[in-house]
Structure formats: C-alpha cells, structure tokens
Amino acid sequence: MLHNYVVLRPVKMRTSPSTKKQNVVAILYQNQTTRLVQRKGKWIKVEFFNYLKGVHEIGRASCRERV
C-alpha cells in the first residue's frame, strides 16, 4: 500500500541508503508531496516530483530525515 506524505522540513534524497554526499540527487522542501514506496530499517524509499528536471523520481532518505 502506498501512502502520500507532505514534507515538513528539508530532506536530502539519495540514490542509495548511504549518507555520502555524492549520493544526494535532490533536496525536498517544505510542503512538497511524496509517496512512500518502501520502509526498510532506518531508510525509506519515496517517489517525488523533481521540479528542476520535470519528472518523477525515486529516492531514499534516512528515517532521521523523515519526509
């Protein structure tokens, strides 16, 4: 089941479950909407709209940076 969420504070979206800087693909900002795809351990995978590229993307965030 997929759930939609609204971002409450800036969140770094990553390509993989790692906190390395080179993995950051986008930053989500307050009031952006996302769709939870998967929750695994301390990481979540969400679908979001990348306004700079004009496409939907999938990214991961640490649960400490909840969206």
C-alpha positions as CSV (number, residue, x, y, z in Angstrom):
1,M,0.0,0.0,0.0
2,L,1.4,3.4,-1.0
3,H,0.9,6.4,1.3
4,N,1.3,10.1,0.4
5,Y,3.1,12.5,2.8
6,V,3.9,16.2,2.9
7,V,7.5,17.3,3.7
8,L,7.7,19.2,6.9
9,R,11.4,20.3,6.7
10,P,14.2,20.0,4.0
11,V,15.2,16.4,3.3
12,K,18.2,15.2,1.2
13,M,17.0,12.5,-1.2
14,R,19.7,9.9,-2.1
15,T,20.3,7.3,-4.7
16,S,21.1,4.6,-2.2
17,P,20.9,4.1,1.6
18,S,24.2,5.8,2.4
19,T,25.0,9.2,3.8
20,K,27.8,10.0,1.4
21,K,27.5,13.5,-0.3
22,Q,27.8,12.1,-3.8
23,N,24.5,10.1,-3.3
24,V,22.3,13.2,-3.0
25,V,20.1,13.5,-6.0
26,A,17.7,16.2,-4.8
27,I,16.5,18.1,-1.8
28,L,12.8,18.1,-0.9
29,Y,11.5,21.3,0.7
30,Q,8.6,22.1,3.0
31,N,5.1,21.4,1.6
32,Q,6.3,19.1,-1.3
33,T,4.3,15.9,-1.5
34,T,5.9,12.5,-1.7
35,R,4.7,8.9,-1.9
36,L,6.1,6.3,0.5
37,V,7.2,3.3,-1.6
38,Q,9.1,1.2,1.0
39,R,10.4,1.3,4.6
40,K,13.4,-0.8,5.3
41,G,15.4,-0.5,8.6
42,K,16.5,3.1,9.1
43,W,15.8,4.1,5.5
44,I,12.6,5.0,3.5
45,K,12.2,5.0,-0.3
46,V,9.9,7.6,-1.7
47,E,8.6,8.8,-5.0
48,F,8.7,12.6,-5.5
49,F,8.4,15.1,-8.4
50,N,11.8,16.7,-9.3
51,Y,10.7,20.2,-10.4
52,L,14.2,21.0,-11.8
53,K,14.0,18.0,-14.2
54,G,10.3,17.9,-14.6
55,V,10.0,14.2,-13.8
56,H,9.0,11.8,-11.0
57,E,12.0,10.2,-9.3
58,I,12.6,7.6,-6.6
59,G,15.0,8.5,-3.8
60,R,15.9,7.3,-0.3
61,A,16.1,9.2,3.0
62,S,17.3,8.3,6.5
63,C,14.4,8.0,8.9
64,R,16.2,10.7,10.9
65,E,15.3,12.9,8.0
66,R,11.7,11.8,7.8
67,V,9.6,13.3,5.0
